[in-house]
Amino acid sequence: MALQYVDLQRKLGSGKLVPAVLGCVLFNGEDDWVERLETRSRIDLEAGVVVEEMPPRLRFPVIDERREGKKQAPRGNEAGLMFRLRGLKTGKDALVLVAQVRR
């Protein structure tokens, strides 16, 4: 995510604020998502010398395909479109989806 901010800053130019970046998990597994969602909970803070405030505190929402991907994706819902991409059956279906993504 930090690299995304650096790239955005380069594109916008110095002195301009970058838009917020929201990381998320697009999950399409058979079982329920059970992983921890905050990065800090994955860092061993007792292994060596670590400044308490340095590790990132990022939480990632999970968008579960079984629950969300089967619904008709509303306009502007890129996650829903990504899930629908996996379920395409024909070339015509792909063309319709591409047209929706372009809009």
N, C-alpha and C positions, 0 to 999 in steps of 0.2 A: 504494500500500500504506500509505503514511503517513496518507492520508485515511481509510482503513479503520480504522486504529488510533484516530484521533481520534474517529470516529463510534462505535466500540465503547466508548471511554472515556466519552463522553457518556451512552450507554445504561446503562452499568454504574455510573456515578457515580465521582467523584474518590476517590482513595485505594484503589481496587480494581485489581488487576492484570487486564490484558486477556489473552484467550487468544492463542496464537500464530496468525499468519495465514500460510498457505502459498499463495503464488502459483504457478500452473502454466500451461503452455501446452497447450490441447486442440487438437491438430493434425490436420487432415483433408485435407492436400494430396496431390497425386498423387506428387510426388517426396519424397525423404527430407528431413527437417529439417536445415538447414545453418547456421542463424543462431547467433550466439554467445549463450550462455545466462546470462552474468553481466553485470549492468548496468554494472559498472565498465569492462569491455572496450569499451563503446560510448561512453565519455566521453573527449573530447580533453583530456588532462591537461596538454598543453603549450600550449594556446591561452589565453594570459592567466595571471593569477595565480590559482592554485588551491591551497588547502591540501590537502596530500597525503592526509590522513585523512578529508576531508569527503565525497568521492563515495561513494554507497552501494555496498555489496558484497552484492548479492542474486543468488542463482542460482535459476533456474526449471526444474523438471523438465518434460520434454516427455512427454505421453501421446499416443501416435500411434494414431489411429483404425484404421489398417490392421492394426496388430498387436493392439491392446487392445479396440477397439470391436466386433469381430466375436464376441468371446467372450461368454458369458452373464455379465452383470454380477452379481457377488455382492451380497448384501444390504448396503446402506450404501455402495455404490460409485457416487457421484453422477456421476463422469466417464463411466463405462460407460453410465449411464442417458441422459446427454446425447447420446452417440454413437448410442444406439439411437433416440432421438427423430428423428434425421435419416432413419432408414431405415424409418419407419412406412409401412405400405401402406393400412391401413383405419382407420376410426373406432374399431372395436373394439380394434385394436392400441393406439391412443392411450389409450383408457380403461384398458386393462390397465397401461400404462406409468404413467399418472397415479396409479393405485392404488398402484403400487410406490413412486413418489416420495413419496406421502403417508405411507406406512409408514416 
